[in-house]
Amino acid sequence: MGYKTMSAKFAIVGSGPAGMYAADALLKSLPDCHVDVFEKYPAPYGLIRYGVAPDHYKTRNTSRQFARTFNEDAVGYYGNVEIGKDISLDELKEHYDAVVLAMGAYNDRKLGIEGEDLDGVYGACAFVGWYNGHPDYRDLNPRLDQDGVAVIGIGNVALDVCRVLAKTRVEHEASDICAHALDAIEASPLTNLHMFGRRGAVEAGFTPKELGEIKDLERCAAIVDAAQLPDDVTGDFEGRERGIKEKNLNLLKDLAAQDKPEKPVKMNLSFYASPKKILGTDRVEGIRLEKTQVVDGRALATGETFDIPCGAVVTAIGYQTSPPEGVPLDGGTVANENGRVEPGVYVVGWAKRGPSGTIPTNGPDSRDVVELIIQDVAASGMAGGAAIDALLAERSVRRVTFPEWEKISEQEFARAKAPQPRERFTRVDEMLAVLS
Ligand SMILES: Cc1cc2nc3c(=O)[nH]c(=O)nc-3n(C[C@H](O)[C@H](O)[C@H](O)COP(=O)(O)OP(=O)(O)OC[C@H]3O[C@@H](n4cnc5c(N)ncnc54)[C@H](O)[C@@H]3O)c2cc1C
């Protein structure tokens, strides 16, 4: 299988887990092929760098396997090159045998309620990007100057946001949270963090590991109302999924039963509440929620509302992809059939499946799509990177190669103050300045 594809040239758009698993699978299946990975920012690895919470440092280290792929001779890194802006998708199609779209889905879905445009409302991508030093969100300066942050959604990302805000400087010591964010969190008068889920504890999207992490925080107590918890996990869950739900429920019951320790910050986990309106005139002053009832797994409105004062709202309710112009969409993902978009164009990862699953979940998915590519594509003597290099030079676009990225990364380690492992550069200019 794949002899006709042997020396084919492939372009991958996006250097997150899905793109890198695809690159790895192509190289393993076709040792004579060449793969160029295009990434909008100088830094590779997508949400491993800009999504995963800074205190989950070990998870970030999963990027090491992808660094090995980049160090293969048959792989080119085109960092700081955005497809759709610096190079068009048509140009990639013209110069490569196949293009794999792996742009992820890092655009926040909107709540669609009144007050959503007030100063102080942030999507989780932007908020998480801010504390992770994403160049687009470096200057977000979120409104943490008043008490109360309401996070809409009860999944791992919502827990990440609350936990990062709740931790002290000492608790963040071994994390690589950016200095600007840590300073702002430390200076904030926050004592109330709220998480609201439309449905119940059993339907919540977090994992027991993340839930367990909020139990023993230094200055923050997790608050759960026992009256909101069911006795048992009911519903159509089987095997591993049921096990996770049961563990979650037990952990929540433990939190609800514990003597509330006298800690200055409270993290309130509230179920059966759906946002109706964000309150305030110029900026967020509170949020109005409507109580819900869950029937057959669906949250139904009850008409009963309540208000919570807060200075900021973070929505963690899902994400959608934003592909280069001309790529067909199907809701929040790229329209595709098993990963095929059109002849010669494929899609993998969150851009294909939507925002679900962990980093490793992207592996089997990318490998399946690579199998299709090998069946479909024949090598046809394309120019590949040589043509792209000429276009970039013509357009004065500064490509960052992988050895150059490694140089930037080394500087991030070198400038960190122990025990913090890394102090990131948060602006593209700063990264490029390392190379000048
Ligand atoms: C806040 C958050 C926290 C998470 N935490 C964890 C965790 O702790 N553990 C875990 O296992 N999973 C976690 N996940 C899930 C995990 O990050 C995803 O499963 C995974 O990153 C999806 O991979 P992807 O390659 O499809 O997308 P991404 O990781 O988003 O990668 C897409 C890449 O494409 C680039 N790109 C986009 N458009 C273009 C373009 N036009 N040209 C060039 N490049 C482009 C982007 O810059 C990005 O680098 C988290 C997700 C989020 C949102």
The ligand as an SDF file (V2000), in Angstrom:
LIG
                    3D

 53 58  0  0  0  0  0  0  0  0999 V2000
   -8.3360   25.5150   27.3730 C   0  0  0  0  0  0  0  0  0  0  0  0
   -8.0420   24.0870   26.9700 C   0  0  0  0  0  0  0  0  0  0  0  0
   -7.3350   23.2610   27.8310 C   0  0  0  0  0  0  0  0  0  0  0  0
   -7.0480   21.9380   27.4670 C   0  0  0  0  0  0  0  0  0  0  0  0
   -6.3540   21.1590   28.3400 N   0  0  0  0  0  0  0  0  0  0  0  0
   -6.0650   19.8830   27.9960 C   0  0  0  0  0  0  0  0  0  0  0  0
   -5.3220   19.0410   28.9120 C   0  0  0  0  0  0  0  0  0  0  0  0
   -4.9500   19.4600   30.0170 O   0  0  0  0  0  0  0  0  0  0  0  0
   -5.0370   17.7680   28.5040 N   0  0  0  0  0  0  0  0  0  0  0  0
   -5.4180   17.2780   27.2790 C   0  0  0  0  0  0  0  0  0  0  0  0
   -5.1270   16.1080   26.9570 O   0  0  0  0  0  0  0  0  0  0  0  0
   -6.1520   18.0530   26.4220 N   0  0  0  0  0  0  0  0  0  0  0  0
   -6.4620   19.3310   26.7470 C   0  0  0  0  0  0  0  0  0  0  0  0
   -7.1930   20.1040   25.8860 N   0  0  0  0  0  0  0  0  0  0  0  0
   -7.6100   19.5130   24.5980 C   0  0  0  0  0  0  0  0  0  0  0  0
   -6.4460   19.5170   23.5550 C   0  0  0  0  0  0  0  0  0  0  0  0
   -5.7610   20.7240   23.6630 O   0  0  0  0  0  0  0  0  0  0  0  0
   -7.0130   19.2790   22.1480 C   0  0  0  0  0  0  0  0  0  0  0  0
   -7.4960   17.9400   22.0870 O   0  0  0  0  0  0  0  0  0  0  0  0
   -5.9720   19.4520   21.0270 C   0  0  0  0  0  0  0  0  0  0  0  0
   -5.1410   20.5570   21.2120 O   0  0  0  0  0  0  0  0  0  0  0  0
   -6.6520   19.5780   19.6590 C   0  0  0  0  0  0  0  0  0  0  0  0
   -5.6360   19.5120   18.6930 O   0  0  0  0  0  0  0  0  0  0  0  0
   -5.7070   20.2110   17.2580 P   0  0  0  0  0  0  0  0  0  0  0  0
   -4.3680   19.9550   16.6390 O   0  0  0  0  0  0  0  0  0  0  0  0
   -6.9160   19.7850   16.5380 O   0  0  0  0  0  0  0  0  0  0  0  0
   -5.8850   21.7890   17.5370 O   0  0  0  0  0  0  0  0  0  0  0  0
   -4.9220   22.8780   18.1800 P   0  0  0  0  0  0  0  0  0  0  0  0
   -4.1740   22.3320   19.3300 O   0  0  0  0  0  0  0  0  0  0  0  0
   -5.7770   24.0690   18.4140 O   0  0  0  0  0  0  0  0  0  0  0  0
   -3.8650   23.2350   17.0350 O   0  0  0  0  0  0  0  0  0  0  0  0
   -4.2140   23.9750   15.8890 C   0  0  0  0  0  0  0  0  0  0  0  0
   -3.0010   24.7690   15.4010 C   0  0  0  0  0  0  0  0  0  0  0  0
   -3.2940   25.3320   14.1160 O   0  0  0  0  0  0  0  0  0  0  0  0
   -2.7700   26.6590   14.0600 C   0  0  0  0  0  0  0  0  0  0  0  0
   -3.5060   27.3960   13.0090 N   0  0  0  0  0  0  0  0  0  0  0  0
   -4.8150   27.7590   13.0030 C   0  0  0  0  0  0  0  0  0  0  0  0
   -5.1370   28.3940   11.8620 N   0  0  0  0  0  0  0  0  0  0  0  0
   -4.0010   28.4300   11.1150 C   0  0  0  0  0  0  0  0  0  0  0  0
   -3.6920   28.9810    9.8330 C   0  0  0  0  0  0  0  0  0  0  0  0
   -4.6330   29.6060    9.0810 N   0  0  0  0  0  0  0  0  0  0  0  0
   -2.4190   28.8750    9.3670 N   0  0  0  0  0  0  0  0  0  0  0  0
   -1.4500   28.2450   10.1090 C   0  0  0  0  0  0  0  0  0  0  0  0
   -1.6990   27.7110   11.3340 N   0  0  0  0  0  0  0  0  0  0  0  0
   -2.9560   27.8030   11.8360 C   0  0  0  0  0  0  0  0  0  0  0  0
   -3.0300   27.1800   15.4500 C   0  0  0  0  0  0  0  0  0  0  0  0
   -2.2410   28.3210   15.7400 O   0  0  0  0  0  0  0  0  0  0  0  0
   -2.6580   25.9550   16.3010 C   0  0  0  0  0  0  0  0  0  0  0  0
   -1.2860   25.9410   16.6090 O   0  0  0  0  0  0  0  0  0  0  0  0
   -7.4960   21.4330   26.2170 C   0  0  0  0  0  0  0  0  0  0  0  0
   -8.2300   22.2630   25.3700 C   0  0  0  0  0  0  0  0  0  0  0  0
   -8.5060   23.5870   25.7320 C   0  0  0  0  0  0  0  0  0  0  0  0
   -9.3120   24.4690   24.8140 C   0  0  0  0  0  0  0  0  0  0  0  0
  1  2  1  0
  2  3  1  0
  2 52  2  0
  3  4  2  0
  4  5  1  0
  4 50  1  0
  5  6  2  0
  6  7  1  0
  6 13  1  0
  7  8  2  0
  7  9  1  0
  9 10  1  0
 10 11  2  0
 10 12  1  0
 12 13  2  0
 13 14  1  0
 14 15  1  0
 14 50  1  0
 15 16  1  0
 16 17  1  0
 16 18  1  0
 18 19  1  0
 18 20  1  0
 20 21  1  0
 20 22  1  0
 22 23  1  0
 23 24  1  0
 24 25  2  0
 24 26  1  0
 24 27  1  0
 27 28  1  0
 28 29  2  0
 28 30  1  0
 28 31  1  0
 31 32  1  0
 32 33  1  0
 33 34  1  0
 33 48  1  0
 34 35  1  0
 35 36  1  0
 35 46  1  0
 36 37  1  0
 36 45  1  0
 37 38  2  0
 38 39  1  0
 39 40  1  0
 39 45  2  0
 40 41  1  0
 40 42  2  0
 42 43  1  0
 43 44  2  0
 44 45  1  0
 46 47  1  0
 46 48  1  0
 48 49  1  0
 50 51  2  0
 51 52  1  0
 52 53  1  0
M  END
$$$$
